[in-house]
Amino acid sequence: MRKTERLDFVGAFEQGWIQYKSNFEKLIGWGIAVAVPPLFFNLSITAGIIVTFVTEGFLLILLANSVICASQGIKNDTFSSPKLLLTCFKNGFLISILLFPLLIIGAAAAGIPSVLLFSLFMFTFFITARKQKFAVDAMMDSLREGNGYRLPLFLFALIFYASAALALLIAQLFMPLGFIAGALITPYFFSVIYEFYDQLETK
């Protein structure tokens, strides 16, 4: 049965910031990698869709794994196992196919449905990376993990979306600056997501 303790909302942001600063060199490379696929939309919508769907889920799993390893002070050995890397790629692609269209449709519907969906499934990448679960199973686990804590997770997702929207606005004004903002913001917010996930795992 789910316990009724509250999530330490502020603490997750603070601890996430501490981990982000302490492991900046380990995380920024993945932040840059995650920010690259959306750039292909500047070439064409088709190129943007293809590259994003094929690579973004995979890159987000690798970012999540890097956050986990950095936070726990363990070696990131993902690339030492071709089989594990291939599994991450297949799961990342499947997550992209299942989740990204829902987020896009939700964003088109005034944004709130997309924020809600993200709050439900935001642990998926960490569960896939940490427990090496199949993508669909990881999504279902993410749903279960957040039971009883929907409001704080929704508020976090709202803050994340507001930050992403700001980065997109900056990109419209000056693309290189928007790219840098996205590369810096994403690893920090993933560090915060991991802190929430770690709190839920210990409850």
Backbone as CSV, one residue per row, in Angstrom:
resi,resn,N_x,N_y,N_z,CA_x,CA_y,CA_z,C_x,C_y,C_z
1,MET,0.854,-1.195,0.000,0.000,0.000,0.000,0.889,1.244,0.000
2,ARG,0.479,2.233,-0.798,1.229,3.476,-0.890,1.185,4.245,0.413
3,LYS,2.337,4.638,0.897,2.396,5.445,2.103,1.933,6.861,1.799
4,THR,1.709,7.620,2.830,1.120,8.943,2.632,2.112,10.073,2.887
5,GLU,3.417,9.774,3.017,4.374,10.848,3.222,4.393,11.775,2.008
6,ARG,4.657,13.039,2.263,4.742,13.988,1.166,6.112,13.922,0.513
7,LEU,6.139,14.270,-0.760,7.416,14.407,-1.435,8.092,15.691,-0.971
8,ASP,9.400,15.651,-0.866,10.158,16.855,-0.534,10.389,17.609,-1.837
9,PHE,9.416,18.449,-2.204,9.410,19.143,-3.495,10.612,20.069,-3.625
10,VAL,10.760,20.946,-2.641,11.870,21.911,-2.669,13.205,21.181,-2.561
11,GLY,13.243,20.163,-1.695,14.473,19.403,-1.517,14.944,18.739,-2.796
12,ALA,13.995,18.266,-3.624,14.355,17.631,-4.896,15.049,18.629,-5.823
13,PHE,14.538,19.855,-5.858,15.169,20.887,-6.689,16.554,21.238,-6.149
14,GLU,16.657,21.337,-4.842,17.943,21.701,-4.236,18.973,20.598,-4.427
15,GLN,18.582,19.360,-4.150,19.516,18.244,-4.295,19.860,18.021,-5.761
16,GLY,18.859,18.200,-6.637,19.125,18.088,-8.065,20.151,19.099,-8.527
17,TRP,20.067,20.325,-7.996,21.025,21.379,-8.337,22.423,21.024,-7.824
18,ILE,22.480,20.492,-6.623,23.776,20.091,-6.058,24.421,19.004,-6.920
19,GLN,23.625,17.995,-7.294,24.145,16.911,-8.124,24.534,17.415,-9.512
20,TYR,23.733,18.320,-10.036,24.005,18.880,-11.372,25.321,19.650,-11.368
21,LYS,25.524,20.488,-10.369,26.773,21.258,-10.291,27.970,20.345,-10.072
22,SER,27.806,19.368,-9.205,28.916,18.475,-8.873,29.328,17.594,-10.049
23,ASN,28.355,17.283,-10.914,28.619,16.358,-12.018,28.420,17.018,-13.380
24,PHE,28.610,18.320,-13.407,28.343,19.078,-14.634,29.109,18.506,-15.828
25,GLU,30.394,18.208,-15.641,31.226,17.716,-16.745,30.715,16.375,-17.270
26,LYS,30.116,15.562,-16.401,29.622,14.255,-16.807,28.264,14.354,-17.517
27,LEU,27.518,15.418,-17.222,26.147,15.519,-17.722,25.985,16.434,-18.919
28,ILE,26.824,17.439,-19.038,26.607,18.450,-20.070,26.706,17.860,-21.470
29,GLY,27.586,16.868,-21.650,27.695,16.238,-22.968,26.387,15.615,-23.415
30,TRP,25.688,14.975,-22.466,24.391,14.371,-22.783,23.332,15.445,-22.984
31,GLY,23.456,16.556,-22.252,22.536,17.671,-22.472,22.661,18.209,-23.890
32,ILE,23.891,18.315,-24.365,24.131,18.783,-25.735,23.573,17.772,-26.733
33,ALA,23.828,16.477,-26.482,23.344,15.433,-27.392,21.821,15.450,-27.500
34,VAL,21.132,15.605,-26.362,19.668,15.627,-26.346,19.127,16.848,-27.079
35,ALA,19.873,17.944,-27.069,19.422,19.177,-27.710,19.637,19.181,-29.222
36,VAL,20.379,18.205,-29.743,20.700,18.187,-31.178,19.523,17.772,-32.065
37,PRO,18.802,16.658,-31.776,17.738,16.219,-32.698,16.719,17.292,-33.069
38,PRO,16.226,18.115,-32.122,15.256,19.144,-32.530,15.800,20.143,-33.546
39,LEU,17.128,20.273,-33.645,17.712,21.192,-34.616,17.376,20.801,-36.048
40,PHE,17.100,19.508,-36.254,16.808,19.031,-37.610,15.474,19.552,-38.128
41,PHE,14.622,20.061,-37.211,13.383,20.684,-37.663,13.662,21.958,-38.455
42,ASN,14.847,22.548,-38.265,15.213,23.726,-39.034,15.519,23.374,-40.487
43,LEU,15.846,22.088,-40.746,16.067,21.640,-42.117,14.741,21.334,-42.795
44,SER,13.938,20.523,-42.124,12.597,20.202,-42.609,11.836,19.500,-41.497
45,ILE,10.517,19.565,-41.571,9.694,18.896,-40.567,9.928,17.390,-40.619
46,THR,10.048,16.852,-41.830,10.269,15.414,-41.988,11.571,14.978,-41.327
47,ALA,12.648,15.729,-41.583,13.947,15.401,-40.988,13.874,15.489,-39.469
48,GLY,13.200,16.516,-38.967,13.068,16.681,-37.523,12.333,15.522,-36.881
49,ILE,11.231,15.104,-37.500,10.439,14.003,-36.958,11.235,12.705,-36.950
50,ILE,11.882,12.407,-38.078,12.620,11.153,-38.196,13.757,11.087,-37.173
51,VAL,14.585,12.129,-37.144,15.740,12.124,-36.250,15.300,12.110,-34.791
52,THR,14.270,12.879,-34.461,13.790,12.928,-33.081,13.233,11.586,-32.634
53,PHE,12.406,10.969,-33.475,11.803,9.695,-33.098,12.838,8.573,-33.013
54,VAL,13.840,8.614,-33.875,14.833,7.543,-33.892,15.832,7.676,-32.755
55,THR,16.209,8.913,-32.409,17.330,9.094,-31.485,16.976,9.675,-30.115
56,GLU,15.922,10.478,-30.013,15.715,11.238,-28.780,15.422,10.364,-27.571
57,GLY,14.575,9.358,-27.731,14.283,8.467,-26.612,15.532,7.757,-26.120
58,PHE,16.345,7.299,-27.063,17.610,6.636,-26.748,18.540,7.572,-25.983
59,LEU,18.660,8.810,-26.464,19.538,9.778,-25.807,19.039,10.136,-24.413
60,LEU,17.731,10.202,-24.233,17.177,10.517,-22.913,17.409,9.377,-21.923
61,ILE,17.370,8.140,-22.396,17.706,7.003,-21.533,19.169,7.091,-21.112
62,LEU,20.055,7.424,-22.058,21.476,7.541,-21.740,21.728,8.698,-20.777
63,LEU,20.976,9.796,-20.947,21.088,10.911,-19.999,20.627,10.469,-18.618
64,ALA,19.488,9.767,-18.554,18.977,9.275,-17.270,19.992,8.357,-16.613
65,ASN,20.600,7.472,-17.393,21.590,6.551,-16.840,22.808,7.309,-16.318
66,SER,23.209,8.343,-17.039,24.348,9.150,-16.610,24.041,9.875,-15.303
67,VAL,22.811,10.379,-15.170,22.384,11.039,-13.930,22.412,10.051,-12.764
68,ILE,21.895,8.843,-12.997,21.889,7.816,-11.951,23.310,7.489,-11.512
69,CYS,24.178,7.235,-12.475,25.564,6.859,-12.162,26.289,7.978,-11.438
70,ALA,26.083,9.221,-11.901,26.743,10.364,-11.267,26.247,10.561,-9.846
71,SER,24.934,10.431,-9.640,24.358,10.635,-8.313,24.808,9.555,-7.336
72,GLN,24.965,8.333,-7.829,25.356,7.220,-6.960,26.866,7.039,-6.887
73,GLY,27.599,7.814,-7.678,29.052,7.720,-7.661,29.577,6.419,-8.213
74,ILE,28.877,5.869,-9.209,29.310,4.613,-9.814,29.717,4.848,-11.266
75,LYS,30.468,3.916,-11.820,30.962,4.047,-13.179,29.846,3.817,-14.189
76,ASN,29.803,4.659,-15.202,28.837,4.501,-16.283,29.437,3.557,-17.327
77,ASP,28.959,2.313,-17.328,29.547,1.302,-18.216,28.603,0.882,-19.337
78,THR,27.656,1.770,-19.678,26.675,1.440,-20.716,27.353,1.047,-22.019
79,PHE,28.394,1.795,-22.400,29.023,1.564,-23.694,29.963,0.359,-23.682
80,SER,30.143,-0.263,-22.537,30.997,-1.447,-22.470,30.254,-2.705,-22.910
81,SER,28.940,-2.600,-23.077,28.123,-3.747,-23.461,27.292,-3.412,-24.700
82,PRO,27.708,-3.880,-25.889,26.919,-3.626,-27.104,25.478,-4.110,-26.981
83,LYS,25.274,-5.236,-26.283,23.931,-5.765,-26.110,23.063,-4.811,-25.298
84,LEU,23.621,-4.273,-24.209,22.890,-3.322,-23.378,22.600,-2.045,-24.151
85,LEU,23.559,-1.600,-24.934,23.383,-0.390,-25.731,22.271,-0.583,-26.758
86,LEU,22.236,-1.748,-27.389,21.188,-2.047,-28.368,19.823,-2.108,-27.695
87,THR,19.779,-2.682,-26.499,18.519,-2.744,-25.747,18.031,-1.344,-25.415
88,CYS,18.946,-0.475,-25.002,18.592,0.916,-24.702,18.049,1.622,-25.943
89,PHE,18.685,1.345,-27.084,18.233,1.979,-28.329,16.826,1.520,-28.696
90,LYS,16.583,0.211,-28.613,15.258,-0.315,-28.960,14.191,0.219,-28.011
91,ASN,14.495,0.251,-26.717,13.537,0.792,-25.748,13.305,2.280,-25.962
92,GLY,14.395,3.008,-26.258,14.266,4.441,-26.508,13.409,4.729,-27.716
93,PHE,13.590,3.956,-28.767,12.784,4.144,-29.977,11.318,3.840,-29.698
94,LEU,11.060,2.772,-28.959,9.680,2.406,-28.639,9.022,3.460,-27.749
95,ILE,9.758,3.976,-26.787,9.220,5.048,-25.940,8.871,6.258,-26.799
96,SER,9.748,6.586,-27.741,9.491,7.716,-28.642,8.200,7.500,-29.426
97,ILE,8.035,6.294,-29.957,6.847,5.982,-30.761,5.574,6.049,-29.920
98,LEU,5.644,5.570,-28.694,4.458,5.511,-27.833,4.143,6.823,-27.140
99,LEU,5.191,7.518,-26.695,4.987,8.660,-25.811,4.999,10.008,-26.529
100,PHE,5.936,10.211,-27.447,6.087,11.526,-28.059,4.844,12.005,-28.805
101,PRO,4.155,11.134,-29.586,2.928,11.613,-30.237,1.876,12.093,-29.242
102,LEU,1.765,11.388,-28.108,0.799,11.808,-27.084,1.167,13.176,-26.516
103,LEU,2.461,13.389,-26.281,2.912,14.671,-25.747,2.678,15.792,-26.746
104,ILE,2.901,15.507,-28.029,2.703,16.525,-29.069,1.230,16.874,-29.197
105,ILE,0.372,15.847,-29.231,-1.070,16.090,-29.320,-1.551,16.863,-28.098
106,GLY,-1.045,16.475,-26.927,-1.419,17.174,-25.695,-0.962,18.613,-25.699
107,ALA,0.225,18.874,-26.257,0.738,20.239,-26.319,-0.117,21.097,-27.238
108,ALA,-0.646,20.481,-28.296,-1.502,21.222,-29.226,-2.843,21.568,-28.597
109,ALA,-3.229,20.802,-27.579,-4.510,21.038,-26.892,-4.282,21.881,-25.643
110,ALA,-3.811,23.086,-25.855,-3.609,24.077,-24.785,-2.467,23.729,-23.833
111,GLY,-1.742,22.650,-24.092,-0.536,22.357,-23.321,-0.758,21.543,-22.069
112,ILE,-1.857,21.756,-21.354,-2.070,21.101,-20.068,-2.109,19.576,-20.182
113,PRO,-2.813,18.999,-21.181,-2.786,17.534,-21.289,-1.369,16.983,-21.461
114,SER,-0.530,17.708,-22.197,0.843,17.256,-22.392,1.625,17.304,-21.086
115,VAL,1.422,18.348,-20.308,2.075,18.461,-18.999,1.655,17.303,-18.110
116,LEU,0.362,16.989,-18.117,-0.157,15.883,-17.308,0.450,14.558,-17.737
117,LEU,0.501,14.319,-19.040,1.072,13.078,-19.553,2.543,12.952,-19.173
118,PHE,3.274,14.052,-19.288,4.684,14.019,-18.918,4.848,13.690,-17.439
119,SER,3.988,14.264,-16.595,4.083,14.001,-15.154,3.805,12.535,-14.831
120,LEU,3.007,11.879,-15.671,2.690,10.468,-15.456,3.830,9.542,-15.870
121,PHE,4.540,9.937,-16.925,5.524,9.025,-17.520,6.969,9.499,-17.393
122,MET,7.232,10.520,-16.582,8.573,11.099,-16.573,9.626,10.196,-15.938
123,PHE,9.208,9.166,-15.195,10.186,8.238,-14.615,10.563,7.110,-15.572
124,THR,9.903,7.051,-16.721,10.100,5.952,-17.663,11.559,5.767,-18.042
125,PHE,12.247,6.871,-18.344,13.635,6.779,-18.791,14.541,6.246,-17.678
126,PHE,14.250,6.635,-16.451,15.070,6.183,-15.317,14.812,4.712,-15.009
127,ILE,13.564,4.290,-15.098,13.237,2.891,-14.840,13.861,2.005,-15.909
128,THR,13.807,2.465,-17.161,14.428,1.711,-18.253,15.930,1.598,-18.042
129,ALA,16.557,2.710,-17.639,18.004,2.717,-17.453,18.423,1.936,-16.211
130,ARG,17.689,2.125,-15.120,18.104,1.546,-13.839,17.769,0.069,-13.734
131,LYS,16.580,-0.302,-14.214,16.111,-1.677,-14.054,16.134,-2.468,-15.356
132,GLN,16.536,-1.784,-16.439,16.630,-2.408,-17.761,15.326,-3.096,-18.152
133,LYS,14.228,-2.395,-17.879,12.915,-2.947,-18.190,12.504,-2.605,-19.615
134,PHE,11.618,-3.438,-20.150,11.032,-3.179,-21.456,10.273,-1.853,-21.406
135,ALA,10.273,-1.115,-22.509,9.730,0.245,-22.535,8.304,0.328,-21.985
136,VAL,7.430,-0.555,-22.445,6.033,-0.510,-22.002,5.931,-0.789,-20.503
137,ASP,6.693,-1.762,-20.020,6.691,-2.067,-18.587,7.201,-0.871,-17.778
138,ALA,8.218,-0.184,-18.305,8.763,0.984,-17.618,7.725,2.105,-17.550
139,MET,6.957,2.276,-18.619,5.910,3.297,-18.613,4.840,2.970,-17.581
140,MET,4.472,1.698,-17.486,3.471,1.295,-16.505,4.004,1.464,-15.074
141,ASP,5.282,1.155,-14.892,5.897,1.353,-13.574,5.919,2.831,-13.205
142,SER,6.163,3.688,-14.189,6.161,5.127,-13.935,4.791,5.592,-13.458
143,LEU,3.749,5.058,-14.081,2.384,5.375,-13.642,2.171,4.978,-12.182
144,ARG,2.621,3.776,-11.839,2.425,3.279,-10.474,3.266,4.056,-9.467
145,GLU,4.488,4.419,-9.829,5.375,5.128,-8.909,4.760,6.439,-8.427
146,GLY,4.040,7.110,-9.317,3.509,8.424,-8.975,2.169,8.417,-8.272
147,ASN,1.594,7.228,-8.053,0.292,7.150,-7.387,0.339,7.830,-6.016
148,GLY,-0.589,8.738,-5.790,-0.657,9.440,-4.520,0.151,10.729,-4.483
149,TYR,0.895,10.987,-5.558,1.750,12.182,-5.594,1.551,12.964,-6.889
150,ARG,0.356,12.888,-7.439,0.107,13.480,-8.751,0.280,15.002,-8.774
151,LEU,-0.184,15.689,-7.730,-0.126,17.146,-7.749,1.302,17.676,-7.759
152,PRO,2.180,17.255,-6.839,3.550,17.785,-6.902,4.275,17.403,-8.185
153,LEU,4.010,16.208,-8.719,4.658,15.806,-9.966,4.124,16.627,-11.141
154,PHE,2.833,16.953,-11.099,2.257,17.820,-12.134,2.860,19.220,-12.058
155,LEU,3.014,19.736,-10.844,3.610,21.064,-10.677,5.046,21.085,-11.185
156,PHE,5.782,20.001,-10.911,7.142,19.915,-11.446,7.114,19.927,-12.969
157,ALA,6.222,19.112,-13.559,6.124,19.050,-15.019,5.769,20.411,-15.603
158,LEU,4.927,21.157,-14.896,4.538,22.492,-15.349,5.743,23.425,-15.373
159,ILE,6.569,23.351,-14.334,7.790,24.164,-14.283,8.739,23.758,-15.401
160,PHE,8.858,22.450,-15.627,9.726,21.950,-16.693,9.255,22.459,-18.048
161,TYR,7.963,22.381,-18.305,7.421,22.837,-19.589,7.600,24.336,-19.764
162,ALA,7.415,25.092,-18.688,7.609,26.544,-18.769,9.058,26.865,-19.136
163,SER,10.000,26.119,-18.558,11.419,26.318,-18.866,11.727,25.933,-20.308
164,ALA,11.134,24.818,-20.766,11.327,24.384,-22.147,10.739,25.397,-23.119
165,ALA,9.574,25.950,-22.764,8.950,26.960,-23.616,9.829,28.206,-23.706
166,LEU,10.451,28.576,-22.597,11.363,29.723,-22.599,12.558,29.460,-23.503
167,ALA,13.089,28.228,-23.436,14.219,27.869,-24.300,13.813,27.929,-25.770
168,LEU,12.593,27.472,-26.091,12.107,27.530,-27.470,11.934,28.965,-27.934
169,LEU,11.440,29.816,-27.029,11.280,31.227,-27.366,12.633,31.866,-27.657
170,ILE,13.614,31.547,-26.827,14.966,32.064,-27.045,15.507,31.562,-28.374
171,ALA,15.216,30.295,-28.702,15.685,29.717,-29.961,15.085,30.433,-31.161
172,GLN,13.825,30.875,-31.026,13.197,31.613,-32.114,13.880,32.955,-32.336
173,LEU,14.370,33.554,-31.267,15.043,34.847,-31.364,16.493,34.700,-31.789
174,PHE,17.164,33.681,-31.237,18.579,33.450,-31.547,18.878,31.979,-31.317
175,MET,18.870,31.194,-32.399,18.915,29.739,-32.297,20.087,29.198,-31.468
176,PRO,21.324,29.692,-31.659,22.428,29.137,-30.849,22.210,29.288,-29.349
177,LEU,21.634,30.413,-28.935,21.388,30.639,-27.518,20.303,29.700,-27.006
178,GLY,19.283,29.450,-27.827,18.232,28.514,-27.449,18.761,27.104,-27.321
179,PHE,19.671,26.728,-28.220,20.303,25.407,-28.157,21.090,25.257,-26.867
180,ILE,21.860,26.272,-26.512,22.653,26.247,-25.275,21.741,26.141,-24.062
181,ALA,20.643,26.916,-24.069,19.697,26.880,-22.947,19.116,25.478,-22.774
182,GLY,18.728,24.840,-23.891,18.182,23.489,-23.815,19.201,22.484,-23.301
183,ALA,20.449,22.636,-23.766,21.513,21.723,-23.344,21.813,21.857,-21.858
184,LEU,21.651,23.058,-21.311,21.920,23.291,-19.896,20.741,22.895,-19.010
185,ILE,19.530,23.174,-19.483,18.334,22.952,-18.673,18.001,21.470,-18.515
186,THR,18.087,20.709,-19.607,17.626,19.316,-19.583,18.346,18.450,-18.544
187,PRO,19.696,18.477,-18.475,20.341,17.645,-17.446,19.962,18.043,-16.025
188,TYR,19.730,19.351,-15.802,19.325,19.768,-14.458,17.960,19.200,-14.100
189,PHE,17.003,19.335,-15.001,15.669,18.834,-14.700,15.649,17.312,-14.593
190,PHE,16.497,16.637,-15.348,16.593,15.185,-15.194,17.201,14.832,-13.840
191,SER,18.098,15.664,-13.354,18.647,15.447,-12.012,17.557,15.590,-10.956
192,VAL,16.648,16.541,-11.158,15.533,16.732,-10.229,14.559,15.551,-10.316
193,ILE,14.273,15.107,-11.547,13.388,13.950,-11.716,13.953,12.742,-10.977
194,TYR,15.264,12.561,-11.069,15.873,11.423,-10.374,15.702,11.555,-8.866
195,GLU,15.803,12.779,-8.337,15.608,12.971,-6.898,14.187,12.605,-6.492
196,PHE,13.193,12.977,-7.306,11.818,12.562,-7.033,11.702,11.037,-7.090
197,TYR,12.288,10.453,-8.114,12.234,9.009,-8.284,12.883,8.293,-7.112
198,ASP,14.018,8.803,-6.658,14.712,8.194,-5.539,13.881,8.294,-4.262
199,GLN,13.210,9.432,-4.078,12.322,9.583,-2.921,11.208,8.541,-2.957
200,LEU,10.598,8.348,-4.131,9.486,7.409,-4.248,9.962,5.978,-4.036
201,GLU,11.164,5.676,-4.493,11.688,4.318,-4.347,11.941,3.957,-2.882
202,THR,12.178,4.959,-2.050,12.483,4.707,-0.644,11.249,4.802,0.250
203,LYS,10.097,5.141,-0.320,8.873,5.248,0.475,8.220,3.883,0.632
